Amino acid sequence: MNIDPDAPRFRVRPPAHWINDPNGPFRWRDRYHLFYQHNPDASVHANVHWGHASSADLAHWEHHPIALTPTPGGPDEAGCWSGCLVDDDGTPTAVYTGIDRHHTGLGTICLARSVVPEDETLTDWKPLPKPVVSGPPDGLDVVMFRDPFVFRDGGRRWALVGAGHADGTPSVLLYDCDDLADWRFAGVLLDGNDPVATDVFGDKAVGWECPQLYATASGEWVLVVSLWDGDPMSTGYLTGRLTPSTDAGLRFVARGGGQLDHGGAFYAPAVLQEDDRALMWGWSWESREQGEVDRAGWAGTLTAPRVVDVHADGALSVVPAPELQLLRAPEPFVTAPDERTPLPRSYDLTVTAGTRTTVGLLRSTDGTELTVVLDPDEGRVTVDRGVGGAAPVIVRAPARQVRILADGSLLEVFVDDRATVTERIYRRDGDVPELTVTGAGATVIGWEHVPPAHS
């Protein structure tokens, strides 16, 4: 693994070069599998393959050979792009966006099947020679078409595809794919003209890509979309219900929603629906110059797995997967008011506040600081990078507790259990990583992240 101190050590990323969207999180024979867009030859977004890692516990990951490789002359010749993984009657099957060398921004929907499904490592894949969907449906003037996501409802299998239309309207298209080799267009699940979507997202996007859908314990559904051509790139969610439709197989009736992550380094999340919970990973890109990326030899990382749900009031519920506690060192570290405690490169820190509390995490040589401020009286948490003129991120929440996961340059702040802020923070020469806490009655406990005992 690259020894760059800014490189995350405990999150999923390839040993070198480029990673972006997480694809196809999948549980198979008691192992979690996570695939991702990957350029195996350089730290730039090109030559898109599917990388692959797996884990028995969501905390410790094993890298595998590349799963999907573009096929010369095939429908994915110019890249194996985003998609999902499906158990198709006992055969793990990748459902993904194929781009051929003649493409004009429109993808096709391709399949690749596990050659040895009884093998828990899922390392051998065979793509089908022809796509199951060769392009967008006629009559909708679609100019963006990609990122299939398969789910079940009403005893049938359906798929979502992200889309954008020539008039600038984003949408999520719906397909009936009960037979995975025979897809039928079933209508528009939701588009940007929906009044709730308009209220939540505004006109931030001309396309909705990487659509994901998961069910909550209460029976409500959550639709997640990445806002393509947004400024900056961002993600959003809508809560609501699925209902039968006369002009489509299903419609999504939205009741509310919001911003999925409030930071500047989170996009294209992928969801794994389990029996008792839904897990989510996102992509966090580099925010440093390309020359620095080239020297480092790697670019991008996936976030920690997050358990996502919905509160009774419709707000998103999001917490780190409890399995991440397996990374904690045997003994915690704590700090008291007016103390300065050195911080390791990777840690798990919880701060609980009763009054306004400022948590310092990094001091730079120019006097700026990375801080997280909890203000219960005002009902807000502020994440201030303190460098480069970046505006502070303000999250409206009860502001009674934050949990901070840091891994190299990746910083994930979980605000109460209602919001997240994902940022990239690169340490420079002379920076001082230390924990300070200012606030009456605040409690702090943290753990260094450590490798598994056998490493």
Secondary structure as UniProt FT lines:
FT   TURN            5..6
FT   STRAND          17..28
FT   TURN            29..30
FT   STRAND          31..39
FT   STRAND          49..55
FT   STRAND          62..63
FT   TURN            72..73
FT   TURN            75..78
FT   STRAND          80..88
FT   TURN            89..90
FT   STRAND          91..98
FT   TURN            101..102
FT   STRAND          108..114
FT   TURN            117..118
FT   TURN            120..121
FT   STRAND          125..127
FT   TURN            138..139
FT   STRAND          142..153
FT   TURN            154..155
FT   STRAND          156..165
FT   TURN            166..167
FT   STRAND          170..179
FT   TURN            180..181
FT   STRAND          182..191
FT   TURN            192..193
FT   HELIX           195..201
FT   TURN            202..203
FT   STRAND          207..215
FT   TURN            217..218
FT   STRAND          221..228
FT   STRAND          234..244
FT   STRAND          250..259
FT   STRAND          267..273
FT   STRAND          278..284
FT   HELIX           290..296
FT   STRAND          298..299
FT   STRAND          301..302
FT   STRAND          306..310
FT   TURN            312..313
FT   STRAND          316..320
FT   HELIX           322..327
FT   TURN            337..338
FT   STRAND          341..342
FT   STRAND          346..352
FT   STRAND          357..363
FT   TURN            365..366
FT   STRAND          369..375
FT   TURN            376..379
FT   STRAND          380..384
FT   TURN            388..389
FT   STRAND          393..396
FT   STRAND          401..407
FT   TURN            408..409
FT   STRAND          410..415
FT   TURN            416..418
FT   STRAND          419..424
FT   TURN            429..430
FT   STRAND          434..438
FT   TURN            440..441
FT   STRAND          443..449
FT   TURN            453..454
//
